[in-house]
Amino acid sequence: LDPLSKVAVGNYIGFLLEQGGLDEAKHELERTREILPDVYGYFERLLKSMDGQWADDVLALLEALKDDPKNVGIRNFLAYRLCALGLVPDALAATAPENIPYLLPEMGRPQEAIAIQERLLAEAERTDTNVVGERRGLGLILAITDDYARARPILEEMWEHSEHQRGPYFELLDAAILIIIRRATGDNSGIDELLNLMRDEVRQSRAAGHSTNIISSVDFDEGLTLYLAGEHQEGLELIAKAVQDGYWMSMDIPILQAIYDDPGFATIREVQETRQARESKRFLEVVCGDNPYAEVWQPIEETCETYLGDGNNQGL
């Protein structure tokens, strides 16, 4: 009805990418080059990022922010991507902490994450709005900050609430965390049921053609499932493929410590750290010089001082 609608065109291309329709997405994108240049600029960089070029993903978000400077959602996504680049202080400065509680443990601020999520839950209960979702959020944050005693009752409640079906309040990540918590407390009951949920979600994602990008990967999901099922080598191989293809895996979450400690994980960590260093440099080459996004976003002063002080100022 409206071929010039940025929202409609952007959503359509986004859905095509989510479903693995790269060729069709590229065709649709090419049609926007002249008529919707900002949409083209965003998705053109986003397509590059799907090959592990994380800097292009962050720059795509900055392109979108130029078009919509007050968009809080874009700033929240920006914080996550900056964290993936290892630019934690910049990630913290990109948006308000209450917008990114799940990211704060990655930034070394676990107690602040818990406090924020507790406030969000209290507000949800006061207004009777999304109480289950916010309660689930608290359970996940408690789990990834290693507070199993408080996390488990919430996640067990979510599991029962979902009636053992994949749903908006219990998904693959929830099942993985609950498996880890049960085993940590010596309880192996119901593990197969949780693993079956994870396998079903992986099958659905593969059937839908989901591809790997910086924040999601069906290879990682399947690798985690296999690892928790005791197939450690096969699981690590798929996790390695996900990271090699550009997925950003958190490297500092206590609940995944068993995977980090596996001798086979060392190479995976090295691959990600190499990409992070390379992509961070590529990104800073753009924004620490004549920053084309200065009107809507700038790195904190210390970031560019460190970058330029390390002799990375060629061509700036």
C-alpha positions as CSV (number, residue, x, y, z in Angstrom):
1,L,0.0,0.0,0.0
2,D,2.9,2.3,0.7
3,P,6.1,1.4,-1.0
4,L,7.9,4.4,0.5
5,S,7.1,3.5,4.1
6,K,10.4,3.2,6.0
7,V,8.8,1.1,8.7
8,A,7.1,-1.3,6.3
9,V,10.2,-1.7,4.0
10,G,12.6,-1.9,6.9
11,N,10.5,-4.5,8.7
12,Y,10.1,-6.6,5.5
13,I,13.8,-6.7,4.8
14,G,14.4,-7.4,8.5
15,F,12.0,-10.4,8.5
16,L,13.7,-11.7,5.3
17,L,17.1,-11.6,7.0
18,E,15.7,-13.3,10.1
19,Q,14.3,-16.1,8.0
20,G,17.5,-16.6,6.1
21,G,16.3,-15.1,2.9
22,L,19.5,-13.3,2.1
23,D,19.2,-13.1,-1.7
24,E,15.7,-11.8,-1.5
25,A,16.7,-9.3,1.2
26,K,19.5,-8.1,-1.0
27,H,17.2,-7.7,-3.9
28,E,14.7,-5.7,-1.9
29,L,17.5,-3.6,-0.4
30,E,18.8,-2.6,-3.8
31,R,15.4,-1.2,-4.6
32,T,15.8,1.2,-1.7
33,R,19.2,2.6,-2.7
34,E,17.7,5.8,-4.3
35,I,14.3,6.1,-2.8
36,L,15.1,5.3,0.9
37,P,18.8,6.0,1.3
38,D,18.8,5.8,5.1
39,V,17.1,2.4,5.0
40,Y,19.7,1.3,2.4
41,G,22.6,2.6,4.6
42,Y,21.4,0.7,7.6
43,F,20.7,-2.6,6.0
44,E,23.7,-2.5,3.7
45,R,26.0,-2.3,6.8
46,L,23.8,-4.9,8.6
47,L,24.3,-7.4,5.8
48,K,28.1,-7.0,6.1
49,S,27.8,-7.6,9.9
50,M,26.3,-11.0,9.2
51,D,29.7,-12.2,8.0
52,G,31.2,-11.2,11.4
53,Q,32.0,-7.6,10.5
54,W,30.7,-6.3,13.8
55,A,31.9,-2.7,13.2
56,D,29.4,-2.5,10.3
57,D,26.6,-3.6,12.6
58,V,27.4,-0.8,15.1
59,L,27.7,1.7,12.2
60,A,24.4,0.5,10.9
61,L,22.8,1.4,14.2
62,L,24.4,4.8,14.1
63,E,23.0,5.3,10.6
64,A,19.5,4.5,12.0
65,L,20.1,6.8,14.9
66,K,20.8,9.7,12.6
67,D,17.4,9.2,11.1
68,D,15.7,8.9,14.5
69,P,17.9,10.4,17.2
70,K,15.4,10.0,20.0
71,N,14.8,6.3,19.5
72,V,15.6,4.6,22.8
73,G,15.4,1.1,21.3
74,I,18.2,1.9,18.9
75,R,20.3,3.2,21.7
76,N,19.7,0.1,23.7
77,F,20.8,-2.1,20.8
78,L,23.8,0.2,20.4
79,A,24.8,-0.5,24.0
80,Y,24.8,-4.3,23.4
81,R,26.9,-4.0,20.2
82,L,29.4,-1.7,21.8
83,C,29.8,-4.2,24.6
84,A,30.5,-6.9,22.0
85,L,33.3,-4.6,20.7
86,G,34.8,-4.5,24.2
87,L,33.9,-0.8,24.6
88,V,32.2,-1.3,27.9
89,P,32.3,2.4,29.2
90,D,30.8,3.5,25.9
91,A,28.1,0.9,26.1
92,L,27.2,2.2,29.6
93,A,27.1,5.8,28.3
94,A,24.9,4.8,25.3
95,T,21.6,4.5,27.2
96,A,20.2,4.4,30.7
97,P,21.2,1.4,32.9
98,E,17.6,0.5,33.5
99,N,17.2,-0.1,29.8
100,I,19.9,-2.8,29.7
101,P,19.8,-4.8,33.0
102,Y,20.7,-8.0,31.2
103,L,23.9,-6.4,29.9
104,L,25.1,-5.0,33.3
105,P,26.6,-8.3,34.6
106,E,28.7,-8.5,31.4
107,M,30.0,-5.0,32.5
108,G,30.9,-6.1,36.0
109,R,27.8,-4.6,37.6
110,P,25.7,-7.6,38.7
111,Q,24.2,-6.1,41.8
112,E,23.0,-3.0,39.9
113,A,21.4,-5.4,37.4
114,I,19.5,-7.2,40.1
115,A,18.4,-3.9,41.8
116,I,17.1,-2.5,38.5
117,Q,15.2,-5.7,37.7
118,E,13.7,-5.8,41.1
119,R,12.4,-2.2,40.6
120,L,11.0,-3.1,37.2
121,L,9.2,-6.1,38.8
122,A,7.8,-3.9,41.6
123,E,6.5,-1.4,39.1
124,A,4.9,-4.1,37.0
125,E,3.2,-5.5,40.1
126,R,2.0,-2.0,41.1
127,T,0.5,-1.4,37.6
128,D,-0.4,-5.0,36.9
129,T,1.5,-4.9,33.6
130,N,3.8,-7.7,32.3
131,V,4.3,-9.1,35.8
132,V,5.2,-12.5,34.5
133,G,7.7,-11.1,32.0
134,E,9.5,-9.0,34.6
135,R,9.5,-11.8,37.1
136,R,11.1,-14.0,34.5
137,G,13.7,-11.3,33.8
138,L,14.6,-11.3,37.5
139,G,15.0,-15.0,37.5
140,L,17.4,-14.9,34.5
141,I,19.5,-12.1,36.0
142,L,19.8,-13.8,39.3
143,A,20.9,-17.0,37.5
144,I,23.5,-15.3,35.4
145,T,24.9,-13.5,38.4
146,D,25.3,-16.9,40.2
147,D,22.4,-16.5,42.7
148,Y,20.9,-19.9,42.1
149,A,19.0,-20.0,45.4
150,R,16.8,-17.1,44.4
151,A,16.8,-17.8,40.7
152,R,15.6,-21.4,40.8
153,P,12.1,-20.9,42.4
154,I,11.3,-18.2,39.8
155,L,12.5,-20.3,36.8
156,E,10.7,-23.4,38.1
157,E,7.6,-21.3,38.3
158,M,8.1,-20.1,34.7
159,W,8.6,-23.7,33.6
160,E,5.3,-24.7,35.2
161,H,3.6,-21.5,33.9
162,S,4.6,-22.4,30.3
163,E,3.0,-25.8,30.7
164,H,6.2,-27.4,29.4
165,Q,5.8,-25.7,26.1
166,R,8.0,-23.1,24.4
167,G,6.4,-19.8,25.0
168,P,7.0,-16.1,25.6
169,Y,8.0,-16.8,29.2
170,F,10.2,-19.9,28.8
171,E,12.5,-20.5,25.9
172,L,15.8,-22.2,25.1
173,L,17.9,-20.0,27.3
174,D,15.6,-20.5,30.3
175,A,15.7,-24.3,29.8
176,A,19.5,-24.3,29.6
177,I,19.8,-22.2,32.8
178,L,17.4,-24.4,34.7
179,I,19.3,-27.5,33.6
180,I,22.5,-26.0,34.9
181,I,20.9,-24.9,38.2
182,R,19.3,-28.3,38.8
183,R,22.5,-30.1,38.2
184,A,24.4,-27.7,40.4
185,T,22.1,-28.6,43.3
186,G,22.3,-32.3,42.7
187,D,18.9,-32.6,41.1
188,N,18.8,-34.4,37.8
189,S,15.0,-34.8,37.6
190,G,13.2,-33.6,34.5
191,I,16.5,-32.8,32.6
192,D,15.3,-34.8,29.5
193,E,12.1,-32.8,29.3
194,L,14.0,-29.6,29.4
195,L,16.5,-30.8,26.8
196,N,13.6,-31.8,24.5
197,L,12.3,-28.3,24.7
198,M,15.7,-27.0,23.6
199,R,15.9,-29.6,20.7
200,D,12.4,-28.5,19.6
201,E,13.4,-24.9,19.5
202,V,16.5,-25.7,17.5
203,R,14.5,-27.7,15.0
204,Q,12.0,-24.8,14.6
205,S,14.8,-22.3,14.1
206,R,16.5,-24.5,11.5
207,A,13.3,-25.1,9.7
208,A,12.7,-21.3,9.5
209,G,16.1,-20.8,8.0
210,H,17.5,-18.6,10.8
211,S,21.1,-17.5,10.2
212,T,24.0,-16.4,12.4
213,N,24.5,-12.8,13.3
214,I,26.1,-10.9,16.2
215,I,23.3,-11.6,18.6
216,S,21.7,-14.9,17.6
217,S,22.8,-18.2,16.2
218,V,21.0,-21.5,15.8
219,D,24.4,-23.2,15.7
220,F,25.2,-21.8,19.2
221,D,21.7,-22.9,20.4
222,E,22.2,-26.4,19.1
223,G,25.8,-26.5,20.4
224,L,24.7,-25.5,23.9
225,T,21.9,-28.1,23.8
226,L,24.4,-30.8,22.8
227,Y,26.9,-29.8,25.4
228,L,24.2,-29.9,28.2
229,A,23.1,-33.3,26.8
230,G,26.7,-34.6,27.4
231,E,27.8,-34.5,23.8
232,H,30.7,-32.1,24.7
233,Q,32.8,-32.3,21.6
234,E,29.9,-32.0,19.2
235,G,28.5,-29.1,21.2
236,L,31.8,-27.2,21.2
237,E,32.2,-27.8,17.4
238,L,28.9,-26.0,16.8
239,I,29.6,-23.3,19.3
240,A,32.9,-22.8,17.5
241,K,31.1,-22.5,14.2
242,A,28.7,-19.9,15.6
243,V,31.6,-17.8,16.9
244,Q,33.6,-18.2,13.7
245,D,30.6,-17.1,11.7
246,G,30.2,-13.9,13.8
247,Y,28.1,-14.7,16.8
248,W,29.1,-12.8,20.0
249,M,29.2,-15.2,22.9
250,S,29.4,-13.7,26.4
251,M,32.8,-14.8,27.9
252,D,32.1,-13.8,31.5
253,I,28.9,-15.3,32.8
254,P,29.4,-17.6,35.8
255,I,26.6,-20.0,34.8
256,L,28.6,-21.0,31.7
257,Q,31.8,-21.6,33.6
258,A,31.9,-25.3,32.8
259,I,32.0,-24.6,29.1
260,Y,34.7,-21.9,29.6
261,D,36.8,-24.4,31.6
262,D,36.6,-27.1,28.9
263,P,40.0,-27.4,27.2
264,G,38.3,-27.3,23.8
265,F,36.9,-23.8,24.5
266,A,40.3,-22.0,24.4
267,T,40.3,-21.8,20.6
268,I,36.8,-20.4,20.6
269,R,37.8,-17.7,23.0
270,E,40.8,-16.8,20.9
271,V,38.7,-16.5,17.7
272,Q,36.3,-14.2,19.4
273,E,39.0,-12.0,21.0
274,T,40.8,-11.7,17.7
275,R,37.6,-10.6,16.0
276,Q,36.7,-8.2,18.8
277,A,40.1,-6.5,18.6
278,R,39.9,-6.2,14.8
279,E,36.3,-4.9,14.7
280,S,36.8,-2.5,17.6
281,K,39.8,-0.9,15.7
282,R,37.7,-0.7,12.4
283,F,34.9,1.0,14.3
284,L,37.2,3.5,16.2
285,E,38.9,4.4,12.9
286,V,35.6,5.9,11.9
287,V,34.4,7.6,15.1
288,C,37.7,8.7,16.5
289,G,38.5,10.9,13.5
290,D,36.0,13.1,11.7
291,N,33.0,11.3,13.3
292,P,30.1,11.3,10.8
293,Y,27.7,10.5,13.7
294,A,28.8,13.2,16.1
295,E,25.4,14.9,16.2
296,V,23.7,11.8,17.6
297,W,26.6,9.8,19.3
298,Q,30.2,10.2,20.3
299,P,32.6,7.8,22.0
300,I,33.7,8.9,25.5
301,E,36.9,10.9,25.5
302,E,39.0,8.2,27.1
303,T,38.1,5.7,24.4
304,C,39.7,7.7,21.6
305,E,42.6,8.9,23.8
306,T,43.5,5.2,24.4
307,Y,43.0,4.3,20.8
308,L,45.1,7.1,19.4
309,G,47.6,6.7,22.2
310,D,48.2,3.1,21.1
311,G,49.4,4.4,17.7
312,N,46.2,3.4,15.9
313,N,45.8,6.8,14.2
314,Q,46.9,6.0,10.7
315,G,44.7,7.6,8.1
316,L,42.7,9.7,10.7
